[in-house]
Structure formats: C-alpha cells, structure tokens
Amino acid sequence: MKIKHIEPIAVSFPMKKPVFMAGVEIRRADNVLVRIEADNGAVGWGEAASAPTMTGETVESMMAAIGYLTPALEGRPAEDIAGALAIMAARMYANSGAKAAIEIALHDLVGRATNQPAYALLGGKQRSRMAVLGVISTGELNSDLRDAEKKKADGYVAFKIKVGIDTPRVDGERTRRLCPVLGGDALISSDANQGWSTEEAVQYLRAVADAGLSFFEQPVKADDIAGMAAVAAEAGKIAIGADEGIHSLDDIRRHHEREAARGASLKAIKLGGMRGATEAGRLCDALGLNVNVSAKTGESTRAHRARTRGAIRPSRTRHRRRRGARAPLSARRCGAASGVAAIGGAPPLGVFE
C-alpha cells in the first residue's frame, strides 16, 4: 500500500463559546486537515491547529509546509510511518504541527487498512478510560462559577482554570472562589499560558496556597526555564507543569534537571505527532514526571481522537484536556461522557467515515 495523494485542507471552525486566556480571546479555530489517500483507495485523516505562539505555525504556513513535504512522501509505503517521519525531519526543520497532521493521517490510514486501532500501532493500549479535564475559561468570575457548577454536574472530576488574564490578585481570588465549587475531591489546576513574570506567578501562588490546587501550568515564558525553576521553588505542595516550554525530549530533560517542572503537557502539534507524544510520555514515566495528555484549544474531533487513542504513559497520566471547537461532536465520537473518555478498539481514529 503506497501513498497516492496528500491533500491539506484549511478550515475555520466557530467555537461553541469563546475561550479567554492570557493575552488572547479565541472565537474561531483555524486548523488544517490532512487527507491521505493510498493506491488501494484507503483514506486517512489528520489535523493540526494553528498555534503561532506555541509552535510558530499558522494555517498558511502549515498549508505551505505540507505542500513542500508532499513530493517526498507520495509514492512511499504508507505503513512505513517511521520512515515518513525521518524523511520529513530531513527535508524540513521544525514545522511540528504540519508534520503531526500528516503523521496522524498516516496512522488513521494504516489502521483502517489493517483493521487496527491506532494504539496498536503505538505499542498497545495502556488504559481503557481516562478522566477528561474540563477547562474553565470565560474570563469572568460569575460566568466561571456557572461554568464550574455545570461541568461538575455533568460529571467532570478534573478541571483547569485559565489565569494570567488579570492581575495575580484578581485571578487568585477567582481561583479561590472556584475551588470550593469544584470540590475538595476534584483534581483542580490552573494555567497562566506564559502570562506572568516570575514575581507575578509567585504572588499568585501565595494567594492560592491553601485553595486546593494540584498543579499550576506554564506560569512564565516558554523559554524561561530559570523562571520556571524559581516559581517551582516557591510553589510548596502545588506542582508546576510545563506546556509551551515542551517541544522535544531534550526540553523534558532540561525541565527535570533544573527542577523547573514536576509534569508536562504533551501535544502532538508540539512533538511532531502521536509517536513523538508517546515517546515523550515514556520519557516522563522514566523521570517520574506526571503527564497531561492535551490538545490545542480549537482542535476538533480528529485531533482529540488521536490524543485519546495514543499509548501515553501507563502510570501517571491522569486526564485528557478537552477544549474542542465542537464539544458535543467530540464527546460523542471520542466516547467522552460524564467527564471520562472511553478508549475503544475500533480502527483507528474513526471520525471522518
């Protein structure tokens, strides 16, 4: 089975509701879908979200990158996904989101053609269910409180509060008001998305020290490992997690060596695909780091399905973040119900039938 045709498709999805985070308000999801057709008629689909401040990629740049990579991939054996990754790495530096969309589509294609779920192509299933993390990100206290109550009533047991939107004092107070609503038995985290300085992040931590947070993600700029380590040193029992700062296995090692994070958020668009995210999860396992299996805000069912079907980390993966552009479709297709994602065995991603 050989790759016959690769087609990138630019899409723009309306968000069900806007997402507010540090420095940005997201109302539409601008993504790229990839359709790969084999010479036997089999078809696979992949997806990547534009993420200018995370991967440096826009829809336009991913369309161009996929077009540049296509001639080196068409005509190759579709089953040789490792070979495709090596060719893409040799032909083009970085552009991890564009490469991830192709890699996800290849897993979908091969899984369909061989009647295997994607996790079988990645080393085997590690679990059958995982908690879905509900993101609270309306940007305003009263609407956040209503959203928290609804998510808890819907059965969510893991939550992420978006901060870095206002001052540490204001966001700290909002966090403290939300935590009792979410409950003492819930896993509660917050995420500043690089929105604060080291000093501001420490101010926030002091404000929420006894609020019940489990972890606080990416408080400072992605490349500021010294700042991450300084925040971690002041964090006490609240674990510091890295997200935008993780783009490679070396990034994970550096954060661990500097004691700058006790966990990592793994996204296919940052790590070049499902295999990169799986390898990163195994490294985190070896280093004793926790893992948040995550998707970029605005990625649709295709990307969420890919995250769920991955074989990432047997022991410390605690939840999968759901922030899709079309949440009801994601929940139905990905098996997410009552705050839990069920990992089925149908081949392999099964969204665009």
C-alpha positions as CSV (number, residue, x, y, z in Angstrom):
1,M,0.0,0.0,0.0
2,K,1.6,3.3,-1.2
3,I,0.7,6.9,-0.6
4,K,-1.1,8.1,-3.6
5,H,-2.1,11.6,-2.7
6,I,-1.8,14.1,0.2
7,E,-4.3,16.9,0.4
8,P,-4.1,19.7,3.1
9,I,-7.5,21.4,3.7
10,A,-7.7,24.8,5.6
11,V,-10.7,25.0,7.8
12,S,-12.1,27.5,10.3
13,F,-14.5,26.2,13.0
14,P,-16.7,28.5,15.1
15,M,-16.1,27.9,18.8
16,K,-19.2,26.9,20.7
17,K,-18.2,29.7,23.2
18,P,-15.1,32.0,23.3
19,V,-12.1,30.9,25.3
20,F,-10.2,33.5,27.3
21,M,-6.6,33.0,28.3
22,A,-3.5,35.1,28.8
23,G,-3.3,37.8,26.2
24,V,-5.8,36.2,23.8
25,E,-9.5,35.6,23.2
26,I,-10.3,32.7,20.8
27,R,-13.6,32.7,19.0
28,R,-12.7,30.6,15.9
29,A,-10.5,27.6,15.4
30,D,-8.3,27.9,12.4
31,N,-6.9,24.5,11.6
32,V,-5.6,22.3,8.8
33,L,-7.0,18.9,8.0
34,V,-4.9,16.4,6.0
35,R,-6.5,13.8,3.8
36,I,-4.1,11.0,2.6
37,E,-5.3,8.5,0.0
38,A,-3.5,5.2,-0.7
39,D,-3.2,3.5,-4.1
40,N,-5.7,0.9,-2.9
41,G,-8.4,3.5,-2.2
42,A,-7.9,3.6,1.6
43,V,-8.1,7.1,3.2
44,G,-6.8,8.5,6.4
45,W,-7.3,11.9,8.0
46,G,-5.2,14.1,10.3
47,E,-5.4,17.5,11.8
48,A,-3.3,20.3,13.4
49,A,-4.3,23.6,14.9
50,S,-2.6,26.9,14.1
51,A,-0.6,27.9,17.1
52,P,1.6,31.0,16.3
53,T,2.6,31.5,20.0
54,M,3.2,27.8,20.7
55,T,4.7,26.2,17.5
56,G,5.1,29.3,15.4
57,E,2.7,27.9,12.8
58,T,-0.3,29.5,11.1
59,V,-2.8,27.9,8.7
60,E,-0.9,29.5,5.8
61,S,2.4,28.2,7.0
62,M,1.1,24.7,7.6
63,M,-0.5,24.6,4.1
64,A,2.8,25.6,2.6
65,A,4.8,23.1,4.7
66,I,2.6,20.2,3.9
67,G,2.8,21.1,0.2
68,Y,6.6,21.2,0.5
69,L,6.7,17.8,2.2
70,T,4.3,16.1,-0.1
71,P,6.6,15.3,-3.0
72,A,8.9,13.4,-0.7
73,L,6.1,11.3,0.7
74,E,3.9,10.4,-2.2
75,G,4.8,7.0,-3.6
76,R,6.2,5.8,-0.4
77,P,4.9,2.7,1.6
78,A,2.1,4.1,3.8
79,E,3.0,1.5,6.5
80,D,6.5,2.9,7.0
81,I,5.4,5.7,9.3
82,A,8.8,5.9,11.0
83,G,10.4,6.3,7.6
84,A,8.0,9.1,6.7
85,L,8.9,10.9,9.9
86,A,12.6,10.6,9.1
87,I,12.1,12.0,5.6
88,M,10.0,14.9,6.9
89,A,12.7,15.7,9.5
90,A,15.4,15.6,6.9
91,R,13.5,17.7,4.4
92,M,12.2,20.4,6.7
93,Y,13.3,21.8,10.1
94,A,10.6,22.3,12.8
95,N,7.0,22.8,11.5
96,S,5.9,20.2,14.1
97,G,2.2,20.9,13.6
98,A,2.2,20.3,9.9
99,K,4.2,17.1,10.4
100,A,1.8,16.0,13.1
101,A,-1.2,16.3,10.8
102,I,0.5,14.1,8.2
103,E,1.6,11.6,10.8
104,I,-1.9,11.3,12.4
105,A,-3.4,10.8,8.9
106,L,-0.9,8.0,8.3
107,H,-1.9,6.2,11.5
108,D,-5.5,6.6,10.5
109,L,-4.9,5.3,7.0
110,V,-2.8,2.3,8.1
111,G,-5.2,1.5,11.0
112,R,-8.2,1.4,8.7
113,A,-6.4,-0.6,6.0
114,T,-5.2,-3.2,8.6
115,N,-8.3,-3.1,10.8
116,Q,-6.2,-2.0,13.9
117,P,-6.9,0.8,16.4
118,A,-4.2,3.5,16.5
119,Y,-2.9,2.4,19.9
120,A,-2.0,-1.0,18.4
121,L,0.4,0.9,16.0
122,L,1.9,2.8,19.0
123,G,2.8,0.0,21.3
124,G,-0.5,-1.2,22.8
125,K,-3.4,0.2,24.9
126,Q,-2.3,1.5,28.3
127,R,-5.8,2.1,29.8
128,S,-9.5,1.9,28.8
129,R,-10.7,5.1,30.4
130,M,-9.2,8.4,31.5
131,A,-10.6,11.5,33.1
132,V,-11.4,14.4,30.8
133,L,-10.2,17.8,32.1
134,G,-12.8,20.5,31.9
135,V,-11.4,23.9,31.1
136,I,-13.0,26.9,32.8
137,S,-12.1,29.9,30.7
138,T,-14.8,32.5,30.4
139,G,-12.6,35.2,31.8
140,E,-15.1,36.5,34.4
141,L,-15.9,35.3,37.9
142,N,-19.6,34.9,37.8
143,S,-19.7,33.1,34.4
144,D,-16.8,30.9,35.6
145,L,-18.8,30.0,38.7
146,R,-21.7,29.0,36.5
147,D,-19.5,27.0,34.1
148,A,-17.9,25.2,37.1
149,E,-21.2,24.2,38.5
150,K,-22.4,22.9,35.1
151,K,-19.2,20.9,34.5
152,K,-19.3,19.4,38.0
153,A,-23.0,18.5,37.5
154,D,-22.0,16.9,34.1
155,G,-19.7,14.5,36.0
156,Y,-16.3,16.1,35.5
157,V,-13.7,15.3,38.2
158,A,-10.7,17.2,36.8
159,F,-10.6,20.9,36.0
160,K,-8.3,23.6,34.7
161,I,-8.8,27.3,35.5
162,K,-7.4,29.8,33.0
163,V,-5.4,32.5,34.7
164,G,-2.9,35.1,33.6
165,I,-5.9,37.0,32.3
166,D,-5.9,39.6,35.1
167,T,-3.5,40.5,37.9
168,P,-2.3,37.8,40.3
169,R,-4.5,39.2,43.0
170,V,-7.7,39.2,40.9
171,D,-7.0,35.8,39.3
172,G,-6.0,34.4,42.7
173,E,-9.3,35.5,44.2
174,R,-11.2,34.0,41.2
175,T,-9.3,30.7,41.7
176,R,-10.1,30.7,45.5
177,R,-13.8,31.2,44.7
178,L,-13.9,28.4,42.1
179,C,-12.1,25.7,44.1
180,P,-14.9,25.1,46.7
181,V,-17.5,24.9,43.9
182,L,-15.4,22.2,42.1
183,G,-15.0,20.3,45.4
184,G,-12.2,19.1,47.5
185,D,-12.1,15.6,45.9
186,A,-11.6,17.0,42.4
187,L,-8.2,17.4,40.6
188,I,-8.0,21.2,40.2
189,S,-5.3,23.0,38.2
190,S,-4.7,26.5,36.8
191,D,-2.8,27.6,33.6
192,A,-1.3,31.0,33.0
193,N,-0.2,30.3,29.4
194,Q,3.0,32.2,29.9
195,G,1.1,35.3,31.0
196,W,3.1,36.3,34.1
197,S,6.5,37.3,35.2
198,T,8.3,35.2,37.8
199,E,7.3,37.7,40.5
200,E,3.7,37.7,39.5
201,A,3.5,33.9,39.3
202,V,4.9,33.7,42.9
203,Q,2.3,36.3,44.0
204,Y,-0.5,34.1,42.6
205,L,0.9,31.0,44.3
206,R,0.9,32.8,47.6
207,A,-2.7,33.9,47.0
208,V,-3.9,30.3,46.3
209,A,-1.5,28.3,48.6
210,D,-4.3,26.7,50.5
211,A,-7.1,26.7,47.8
212,G,-6.7,23.1,46.8
213,L,-4.8,23.4,43.5
214,S,-3.0,20.2,42.4
215,F,-0.8,21.9,39.7
216,F,-0.1,25.3,38.1
217,E,0.8,25.2,34.4
218,Q,3.3,27.4,32.4
219,P,3.4,30.4,34.7
220,V,6.1,32.2,32.7
221,K,7.5,32.4,29.2
222,A,8.2,29.1,27.4
223,D,12.0,29.7,27.2
224,D,12.4,30.9,30.8
225,I,13.5,27.7,32.5
226,A,15.2,29.7,35.2
227,G,11.9,31.5,35.9
228,M,10.1,28.2,35.9
229,A,12.6,26.8,38.4
230,A,12.2,29.9,40.6
231,V,8.5,29.6,40.6
232,A,8.7,25.8,41.4
233,A,11.0,26.6,44.3
234,E,8.2,28.8,45.8
235,A,5.3,26.5,44.9
236,G,5.2,24.3,48.0
237,K,2.8,21.4,47.5
238,I,1.4,22.8,44.2
239,A,3.2,21.1,41.4
240,I,4.5,23.2,38.5
241,G,3.7,21.9,35.0
242,A,5.3,22.8,31.7
243,D,3.3,23.2,28.4
244,E,4.5,25.8,25.9
245,G,8.1,25.1,27.0
246,I,7.9,21.4,25.9
247,H,8.7,20.7,22.2
248,S,11.2,17.9,22.4
249,L,12.6,15.1,24.7
250,D,15.5,17.5,25.5
251,D,13.1,20.1,26.8
252,I,11.6,17.5,29.1
253,R,15.0,16.5,30.4
254,R,16.0,20.2,30.9
255,H,12.9,21.0,32.9
256,H,13.5,17.9,35.0
257,E,17.2,18.6,35.6
258,R,16.6,22.2,36.6
259,E,13.7,21.1,38.9
260,A,11.6,23.5,36.8
261,A,8.5,21.2,36.5
262,R,7.0,18.1,38.0
263,G,4.9,17.3,35.0
264,A,4.5,18.1,31.3
265,S,1.6,18.8,28.9
266,L,2.1,16.7,25.8
267,K,0.6,17.8,22.5
268,A,1.0,16.2,19.1
269,I,1.5,19.5,17.4
270,K,4.4,20.3,19.7
271,L,6.1,16.9,19.3
272,G,5.5,16.1,15.6
273,G,2.7,13.6,16.0
274,M,1.3,10.7,18.0
275,R,4.6,8.8,18.1
276,G,6.5,11.8,19.4
277,A,3.9,12.4,22.1
278,T,4.1,8.7,23.0
279,E,7.9,8.7,23.3
280,A,7.7,11.9,25.4
281,G,5.2,10.1,27.7
282,R,7.6,7.2,28.1
283,L,10.5,9.6,29.0
284,C,8.3,11.3,31.6
285,D,7.5,7.9,33.0
286,A,11.2,7.2,33.4
287,L,11.9,10.5,35.0
288,G,8.9,10.3,37.4
289,L,7.0,13.2,35.8
290,N,3.3,13.5,35.6
291,V,1.6,13.9,32.2
292,N,-1.3,15.9,30.9
293,V,-2.4,14.4,27.5
294,S,-3.6,17.6,25.8
295,A,-4.8,19.2,22.6
296,K,-4.6,22.7,21.4
297,T,-7.6,25.0,22.0
298,G,-9.8,24.7,19.0
299,E,-8.7,21.3,17.7
300,S,-11.7,19.3,16.6
301,T,-12.7,15.7,17.0
302,R,-9.9,14.4,14.8
303,A,-7.1,15.7,17.0
304,H,-8.9,14.8,20.2
305,R,-9.5,11.3,19.0
306,A,-5.8,11.0,18.2
307,R,-4.8,12.0,21.7
308,T,-7.2,9.5,23.3
309,R,-6.0,6.7,21.2
310,G,-2.3,7.3,21.9
311,A,-0.4,4.9,24.2
312,I,1.0,7.6,26.6
313,R,2.3,6.8,30.0
314,P,0.9,3.9,31.9
315,S,1.2,5.1,35.5
316,R,0.9,8.9,35.9
317,T,-1.4,10.1,33.0
318,R,-4.3,11.5,34.9
319,H,-6.5,13.3,32.4
320,R,-7.0,14.4,28.9
321,R,-7.8,18.0,28.2
322,R,-11.0,18.7,26.2
323,R,-11.2,22.2,24.6
324,G,-12.5,21.3,21.1
325,A,-14.2,23.6,18.8
326,R,-17.3,21.4,18.6
327,A,-17.6,19.9,22.0
328,P,-20.8,17.9,21.5
329,L,-19.3,16.1,18.5
330,S,-16.1,15.5,20.3
331,A,-17.9,14.0,23.2
332,R,-20.0,11.7,21.1
333,R,-17.2,10.5,18.8
334,C,-14.4,10.2,21.3
335,G,-16.5,8.4,23.9
336,A,-16.3,11.3,26.4
337,A,-19.3,11.1,28.8
338,S,-19.7,12.2,32.4
339,G,-16.2,13.6,32.4
340,V,-14.5,10.4,31.3
341,A,-13.1,9.4,27.9
342,A,-13.5,5.8,26.9
343,I,-10.7,4.4,24.7
344,G,-12.4,1.9,22.3
345,G,-11.0,-0.6,19.9
346,A,-12.5,0.4,16.6
347,P,-9.9,1.1,13.8
348,P,-8.4,3.5,14.3
349,L,-9.5,7.1,14.8
350,G,-12.9,6.7,13.2
351,V,-14.1,10.3,12.8
352,F,-14.4,11.1,9.1
353,E,-16.1,8.0,7.9
